[in-house]
Amino acid sequence: MKNKKTLSSYVEMLRTMAAIFCSLLIVFAIILLISEQPLAALGDFVFGPLTSVRRFGNVIEGMTPLMFTGLAVIILFKPGLFNLAMEGAFFIGAVAACAGALSFGLPGRLNLAAAMAFAALAGGAVCFIPGVLKVKCNANELVTSLMLNYICLYFGLWIITTFFYDPTQNSNYSYKFPELTGLPRIIGGTRINWGTIVAIATVAVIWVLMNKTSFGFKANLVGENKNMADYSGIHSGRVILMAQLIGGMLAGLGGSVELFGMYQRFQYSALPGYGWDGVLIAIVARRKVKYVPFAAFFLAYLRIGADIMSRNSDIPFEIVNIIQAVMVLLISATAILSGLKKRLIIKEAQELEQQRIQEG
């Protein structure tokens, strides 16, 4: 059984790689057709992020929030509840982090830690709401979570403009954060900060949680067969609510990491979009926690490459949206390599049957 699972995992990985490769080929073909200097444009797209420390640093900076929202989506979806409130949770996490940093008044780094913890709790509360409505009232989580995102946006902006607005700024920015309330930079010439280390550590913790604890087993079982979970004595409602709380806390923590790592004050005026990106990260990672850093790096690399290409050539930045759309379509196409997967499973079953006959 272990070998069969391993073969299936290899096929899933190969399917993802094939989908990514095909989507890149399609985009390369488009560039060759519409660009007057296609080779230069392709060079900027593929190798541009590697041409300087600053550009590669931009890739790492871009992947950091994606890791948090990718993990959040995996956890939120794991028990079979399609909660899409991670966008609002990320935004409210940033709002709560700002409020905590400007209100707690704790000394030094303690203020930073308290503000980040407050952000995680606020994000958890946001994603907990659709979960409660689903478990207790059987409300459609897609509708409630999508509408909740806009509530989070306008409620968060009201908090910032009412209590923390800096009148010296020309936009709805908050006051500057106190000294030492920020994540230190770790590589000179870039904005790479300790938030990346926190993100990688969070991936490790969530991997242990989902693969080595009873909660991970219960969440998987509830997601695969809720009736079976209930029959076996697992309280599926509690598992669902716990997953929504943890997923929301990850998104909220990501909001605080992005805020304290990249900015000196709150300056969002709209939903930043990292929550929606988390869905794409989860899809590319095949909902596997261990693949989240690679998926986040890949998407961030594509975006920085597309940005460099758009500034140096006649190809628009929107080319990356084509890559994302084609990639999602191809990865979601279960027919890709399905024949190979079936043949491998049949072959493995025949080998096991033959082995059983020989041992018998």
N, C-alpha and C positions, 0 to 999 in steps of 0.2 A: 504493500500500500504506500509505503514511503517513497519507493522508486517511481510509482505511477504518479504520485503527486509532484515529484520532482520533474518528471517528463512534461507534465501538464504546465508546470510553471515555466519551463524552458520554451514551450510553444507560445505561451502568453507573452513572454518577453520578446520572442522572435516576431510575433504579430505586431507588437508595439513598434519595434525597430523598423519593420517593413512599412508600417503606416507613416512613420516619421520620414523615412527615406523617400517614399512616394510623394508625400506632400512637398518635400524640398525639391524634388525633381520637377514637379508641376510649377513651383514658384520660379525655379531657374529657367524653365522654358518661357515663362511669361516675361522675365527680365530680358532674355535673349531676343524676344520678339518686339518689345516696346522701347528698349533703351538704345541710344545712339552709341554708347560706350559700354556694352554689356559686360565685357571682361573686367573693366575697372570697377563697375558696380558690384559684380559678384565678388571681386577681391575685397572690397570694403565690407560687404555683408558677411563674408565668411571669416576674414582675417582681421577686420578692423578692430574688434575688441581686444586683440592681442598685441596691438602696435604700441601700446604705452601702458604704464602702471596705472595711470589715472583712468583710462578706458576700461581696463580689466577690473579696476576697483569699482567702476560703475556697475559692472555685471554682478559683483558680490553684493553691492548695496541693493541692487534690484531684487536679488534672489531672497534676501533675508525676510521681508514681510511675506513673500510668497510661501515660504516654508511654514509659517504660522497658520496662514489661512488654508493651505493645502492639508495640513494636519487636522485643522478644525473641521473641514469638510469630510474627511475620512471618518472622524469620530462621530460627527453628526449623522452621517448616512449609514454608519455601521449597523445599527439595530433596525434598519429599514424605514426610518423616518426621514423624509426629504425636506429637512429644515433649511431654508435659504436665508436665514437671518444673520449669517456670518458677516455680511457686508455692514449691517447696522451694528453688530457687536464690535467689529474692528473700529468703526467710527466712534461709538460711545466709549470704547476703551481709550481712545485718544483724548476724548473730552474729559473722562474721569481722571486720566493721568495728568492733564493740564490742571484740573480743579484741585487734585491732590497736591501737586507740586507747588501751587500758589497759595494753598490754604493750610496745609499741615504744619508748616513752620518747623520741621524737625532739622536737626543738625546734619550737614554734609550729605554723604551717600545714603544715610538712613531715610532722608526725605525722598530720594530717588526710589529706593526699594519699596517704601510705603505707597508711593504713587503708582508704581507698577503693579503692586498687589491689588490696589484699589481698582485699577483698570481691568485686571483679570476678573475680579468679582463683578464689575459692571457688565463686562462682556458675557459672563456666565448667566447673569440675570436676564439679559436680552434673549439669548437662545433658549433659556428655560421656559419663557412664556409660551411660544408655540408648542413646546413639548407638553406643558400642562394642559393647554387647550385641546390637544389631540387626545391625551390619555384620559382626561376627566370629562371632556365635552364632545369628543370625537369630531372636533373642528378640523377642516382641511388645512394641513400644515403648510402647504404651498402658498395658499392665499394669505393666511395669517402672517407667515414669515415675510413674504414679499411686502405686504402693507406695513409691517413693523419696521422695515428698513427706512421708510420715509418718515415714520414717526420718530425714529432715532435721529435722522438727519435734522429735522426742524426743531426737535426738542434739544438736541445737542447745541445747535447754533443759538437757540434762545438762551441756554445756560452761559455760553461764551459771551454773547453780546450783552447780557444782563449783568453778569457778575464779574467777568474777567476782561472786558473789552478795554483795549489800550487806545485812548482818544488821540494819541499822537500819530497813530497809523492811519493810512488812507483806505484800509480795508478792515474787515471784521477779524482782526488779529487780537490775540490775548497779550497781556503783559509778558515780558521776558521771564523765563524761568530763573529761579535763584541759582547762585553759583554752586557748582558741583552737582546740580540736578540735570545731568546729561550723561550719556554713555560715552566713555573715553574712546578716542580714536586709537587704533592699534597699528595702522600702517601709514607712514608719512606720505603726503601727496595724494591721499585718497580720503574718502569719508567712511571707510570701513571701520566699524566700531565694535564694541563688545556685544552689541545686539546679535551679530552673526554667531558668536560663541554661544550666547544664550539660546539661539535658534537650534544650533546643532545639538546642544545638550538636551533641549526639549524633544527633539526627534528621538534621541536615545531613550529618554524616560518614557515617551509614549510607545515606543517599540516594546519595551519591557512590559508596560501596562497591558498592551493588546495581545502579547504573545506568551507572557509568563505569569499572568495572574488570572484568577477566576473571573474577574470582571470582563477581561478580553474574551474568554471562552463564552461567557453568557451573552455578551453583545453579539458575537458571531452567530450563536445559536438563535437568538431572537430575530436577527436579521434574515437568516436563512429559512427559519420555520417558527413563527411565533407560537403557533398552536402546539408544536412539539415542545417548545420551551416551557409553556404554561403547564403542559401535561407532566413534564419532568420535575415540576416543583419550582421552577424559576419564576420570580415575579417580574414579568416582562415590562410592566409599567415602570417599576423602579429602575430597571436597567435603561430603559429609554430616557427617562428623566435624568439619570446620572450621565448618560452619554451627551445629552444636550447641554448640561451644565459644564462638563469638561470641554466640549467643543467650543462653547461660547467663551470660556475662560482663555482658551488658546488664542482665539481671535482677538479678544480684548487685550491680552498680553502683547500680541503682535502690534496692535495699535499703539501701545505705549512704547514699545521698542522702536518702531518707526519714528514716532514723535521725538523721543529723547535722543535718538541716534542721529537724526538728520536735521532737526530744527531746534531753534532756541526759543520758540514760542508756538502756540497753536495757530495755524494759518490755513486750515482747510475751509473751503466755502461750499463744498459738495462732497458726496460720497466718493472716496478715493478709488474705488474699483478693485481693491485687493481681494475682497470677499468673492467677487465673481471670478477673479483669476484663480482663486483657490479651487473652484470646481474644475477648471482646466488642469490644474496641477494634479488633482486627485485622479482625473481620467488618464492622464499620461503616466502617472505612477501606478496605474491599475489598482488603486485603493490600497497599495502596500506602503506602510509607513517607511520602510527602509529605502524606498525609491524616491521619496519626496525631495531630498536635497538635489538629486540628479535632475528631476523634472523641473524644479525651481531654477536651477542653474541653466538648463536648456532654454527655458522660456525667457529668462533674463538676458541670456546671450543673444537670442534671436532679436530681442527688442533693441539692445544696444547696437547690434550689427545693422539693423534696419535704420536706426537713427543716424548712424555714421554714413550709411549708403545714401539716405535721403538728403543729407547735407552736402555730400560730395558729388552727387550725380543727379540725373533727371528722373530717378525712381522715387515715388512718394513713400512716406513712412507706412502708409496703410497696407503695404505689401505684407507686413507681419500679421495683419488681421486675416489675410488670405491663407497664410500658413496655418494659423490657429484653427480656422474654420475647416480647412481640408483635413488637418490632422485629427480633429475631433470626429469628423465623419468617418474617416478610415479606421481609427481606433475603435469606434463604436460598431463598425461592421464586423459582426461575429463570424461572417462567412469566410473572412480572410484566414487562410491556413486551417480552416475547420476540418478539411479532409485529412491533412497531416496529423492533426490532433486525434482524430478518430482512429487512424491507422496505428498510431503509437499506443493508444489505449487498448485496442484489440490485440496488438502484438504483445503487450505486457500481460494481458489477461491470458493469452495462449501460453506464454512462457510460465506463468504461475501455475496454470492447470497442468502443464507437462511436468513441472517440478513436483506437484502434489502427487501425480500418478507414479512418478519414479520413487518418491519417498514412501508411498503406500504399498 
